[in-house]
Amino acid sequence: MLLLHGFPQTRAMWAHIAPALAQSHTVICPDLPGYGDSAKPHDLSAYSFRAMAAQMTSLMDSLGHHRFDLIGHDRGARVAHRLTLDAPTRVTSLCLMDIIPTHTLLSDLRWQVAKSYYHWFFLAQPAPFPDQMIAADPERYFTSCLLGWGGAQLTDFDAAQLAQYRAAWHDPDTIRGMCNDYRATLTLDMADDSADATAQITCPTRILYGASGAMAKHYDVPATWATKCTDMTARALPGGHFFPDTAPQETAQALQDFLAKR
């Protein structure tokens, strides 16, 4: 089982979820390229969802896992979506957490969503403009991200996980890597997703989303995925965008229920 974290986190986000899943699976939790302890290349093409998905399949190959269950949250979910489209025979089941399709979000962008998700366009600005602004006070900027998409408070996050996030936030190369992730979305991913706008996920798919998050507020999240999956179920979980952090037990149980039914 491959678990892919989101922005602005690291693999530490799975600390209270992976042990439950490890009761039935071998669980692999990497840092995405540009995040945490992963490599942070300068080439923008390395940060496209397609390139990151290829790196994840190579990782699984190196560990001897040709087929695997795949779970992603936020940016990790977007990488997981691309991986499943590009390598459908590799993925036995898919869970996408608190996203709508990238193509849907950007091609039909609503002002309310743009207000909540302004960071997509701020981080995508040419270097070093956003990089340097964030580096002036990374703690304040990234904390505002954790608290800005669905009513979470800082005390809702595990202190040990926060410490690992904060260590990554203060690395200028990590700031650059996270900005490049968003730069690649507007310059590379949108073209890839436009070309595959009608492509369908054919493995069993579970859509999880925060009941009080920005996506649930502005979209019928399951409906945005309905035509893109041949075998889909969906469920809202308590909390906002970061429900895997703030409600890890409920998240782990929802994942175990999906895997058991599959």
C-alpha positions in Angstrom: 0.0 0.0 0.0 1.4 3.4 -1.0 0.3 6.5 0.9 1.0 9.9 -0.5 0.8 13.1 1.6 -0.3 16.6 0.6 0.7 20.2 1.0 2.3 21.6 3.2 3.0 18.3 5.0 5.4 15.4 4.8 5.1 11.7 5.2 4.6 12.3 8.9 0.9 13.0 8.3 0.4 9.2 8.2 1.8 8.6 11.7 -1.5 7.7 13.3 -3.0 6.1 10.2 -0.3 3.9 8.8 0.0 1.6 11.9 -3.7 0.6 11.5 -3.3 -0.1 7.8 -0.1 -2.1 8.5 -2.2 -4.7 10.3 -3.2 -6.0 6.9 -0.7 -4.4 4.4 2.9 -3.5 3.8 2.7 0.3 4.0 5.0 2.6 2.2 4.9 6.4 3.1 7.4 8.4 1.0 7.9 12.2 0.9 6.8 13.6 -2.4 9.5 15.1 -4.6 10.3 18.5 -3.2 8.8 17.8 0.2 10.3 16.6 3.5 13.5 14.6 3.0 12.9 13.8 -0.7 15.2 15.1 -3.5 14.4 18.7 -4.6 15.4 18.9 -8.3 15.6 22.3 -10.0 14.0 21.1 -13.2 10.3 22.1 -13.1 9.3 19.0 -15.2 10.2 16.8 -12.2 7.2 18.3 -10.3 4.5 17.5 -12.7 2.0 15.0 -11.4 3.0 12.6 -14.3 6.7 12.8 -13.3 6.0 12.4 -9.6 3.7 9.4 -10.4 6.4 7.8 -12.4 8.8 8.3 -9.5 6.3 6.6 -7.2 5.9 3.6 -9.5 9.7 3.3 -9.7 9.8 3.4 -5.9 7.3 0.5 -5.7 9.3 -1.4 -8.3 12.5 -1.0 -6.3 10.6 -2.4 -3.3 9.3 -5.4 -5.3 5.6 -4.3 -5.4 4.2 -4.5 -8.9 0.6 -4.0 -7.8 -0.6 -2.0 -4.8 -3.4 -0.1 -3.1 -3.0 3.6 -3.4 -4.1 6.4 -1.1 -3.5 10.1 -1.5 -4.5 13.3 0.2 -4.4 16.7 -1.4 -1.4 16.9 -3.7 -0.7 13.3 -3.1 -4.2 12.5 -4.2 -3.5 14.4 -7.5 -0.4 12.4 -8.0 -2.4 9.2 -7.2 -5.0 10.2 -9.8 -2.4 10.6 -12.5 -0.6 7.4 -11.5 -3.8 5.4 -11.8 -4.5 6.9 -15.3 -1.0 6.4 -16.5 -0.4 2.9 -15.0 -3.9 1.4 -14.4 -2.6 -2.2 -14.2 -0.5 -1.3 -11.2 -3.2 0.0 -8.9 -5.6 -2.5 -7.2 -7.7 0.2 -5.4 -7.6 3.9 -5.1 -8.6 6.4 -2.3 -8.6 10.1 -3.1 -8.9 12.5 -0.1 -10.5 15.9 -0.3 -9.8 16.9 -3.9 -11.9 17.4 -6.9 -10.3 16.7 -10.3 -7.6 19.3 -11.2 -9.1 19.9 -14.6 -12.5 20.5 -13.1 -11.2 23.0 -10.5 -9.1 25.0 -13.0 -11.4 24.9 -16.0 -14.5 26.0 -14.0 -12.9 28.1 -11.3 -15.3 29.9 -9.0 -14.4 33.1 -7.3 -15.2 31.6 -3.9 -12.8 28.7 -4.5 -10.1 31.1 -5.8 -10.5 33.0 -2.6 -10.0 29.9 -0.5 -7.4 28.3 -2.8 -5.4 31.5 -3.7 -2.2 29.6 -2.9 -2.5 27.7 -6.1 -1.8 31.0 -8.0 0.5 32.6 -5.5 2.9 29.6 -5.2 2.9 29.3 -9.0 4.4 32.7 -9.6 7.9 32.7 -11.1 10.8 32.2 -8.7 12.0 33.6 -6.5 9.0 35.9 -5.7 6.8 33.6 -3.6 9.8 31.6 -2.3 11.4 34.6 -0.8 8.2 36.0 0.7 7.5 32.7 2.4 11.1 32.3 3.6 10.7 35.6 5.5 8.3 33.8 7.9 7.6 30.2 6.9 6.0 29.4 10.2 3.3 32.0 9.8 2.7 31.2 6.1 2.4 27.5 6.3 0.5 27.6 9.6 -2.1 29.8 7.9 -2.4 27.1 5.2 -3.1 24.4 7.9 -5.8 26.6 9.5 -7.3 28.1 6.3 -9.3 25.3 4.6 -11.9 24.1 7.0 -12.0 25.3 10.6 -9.1 23.5 12.1 -7.2 24.9 15.1 -3.5 24.3 15.7 -4.3 22.2 18.8 -6.1 19.8 16.5 -2.8 18.7 15.1 -0.4 16.2 16.7 2.5 18.1 18.2 5.1 15.6 17.0 3.8 15.7 13.5 3.7 19.5 13.6 7.4 19.5 14.6 8.3 17.5 11.6 6.3 19.7 9.3 7.9 22.8 10.8 11.4 21.4 10.3 10.7 21.0 6.6 9.1 24.4 6.3 12.3 26.1 7.3 14.4 24.5 4.5 14.6 27.0 1.6 14.9 24.1 -0.9 11.7 22.6 0.5 9.9 26.0 0.0 11.2 26.0 -3.6 10.1 22.4 -4.1 6.6 23.1 -2.9 6.3 26.2 -5.1 7.5 24.2 -8.0 4.8 21.6 -7.4 2.2 24.4 -8.0 4.2 26.0 -10.8 4.1 22.6 -12.6 0.3 22.4 -12.2 -0.3 25.5 -14.3 2.4 24.9 -16.8 2.3 21.1 -17.2 -0.4 19.3 -15.4 -3.3 21.3 -16.8 -2.3 20.2 -20.3 -2.0 16.6 -19.3 -5.3 16.6 -17.5 -7.1 18.4 -20.4 -5.9 15.6 -22.7 -7.3 13.1 -20.3 -10.5 14.9 -19.4 -12.7 12.0 -20.2 -10.4 9.2 -19.0 -11.8 6.9 -16.3 -10.4 5.2 -13.3 -11.3 1.5 -13.6 -10.2 0.1 -10.2 -12.4 0.4 -7.1 -12.2 4.0 -5.9 -13.1 5.6 -2.6 -13.6 9.4 -2.4 -13.2 10.8 1.1 -13.7 14.4 1.9 -13.9 16.8 4.9 -17.6 17.5 5.8 -16.7 21.1 6.8 -13.9 21.7 4.2 -13.7 24.2 1.4 -14.3 21.5 -1.3 -17.5 20.2 0.4 -18.7 23.8 0.8 -18.3 24.8 -2.9 -18.8 21.4 -4.7 -20.7 18.2 -4.7 -17.4 16.3 -4.3 -18.7 12.9 -5.2 -20.5 14.3 -8.3 -17.2 15.7 -9.6 -15.7 12.2 -9.7 -18.8 10.2 -10.8 -18.1 10.3 -14.5 -14.3 9.7 -13.9 -14.7 6.4 -12.1 -16.3 3.1 -13.1 -16.6 1.8 -9.5 -16.8 4.6 -7.0 -18.1 5.1 -3.4 -17.8 8.3 -1.4 -18.0 9.4 2.2 -17.7 12.6 4.2 -15.6 12.5 7.3 -15.7 15.0 10.3 -13.4 18.0 9.9 -12.1 20.2 7.2 -9.4 19.6 4.5 -6.9 18.2 7.0 -9.1 15.5 8.4 -6.4 12.8 8.1 -4.4 14.9 10.7 -7.3 16.0 12.9 -9.3 12.8 12.8 -6.8 10.0 12.1 -8.7 7.2 13.8 -11.9 8.0 11.8 -9.8 8.2 8.6 -8.0 4.9 9.3 -11.4 3.2 10.0 -12.9 4.5 6.8 -9.9 3.2 4.8 -10.1 -0.2 6.6 -13.8 -0.4 5.8 -13.2 0.3 2.1 -10.4 -2.3 1.9 -12.5 -4.9 3.7 -15.5 -4.4 1.3 -13.2 -4.6 -1.7 
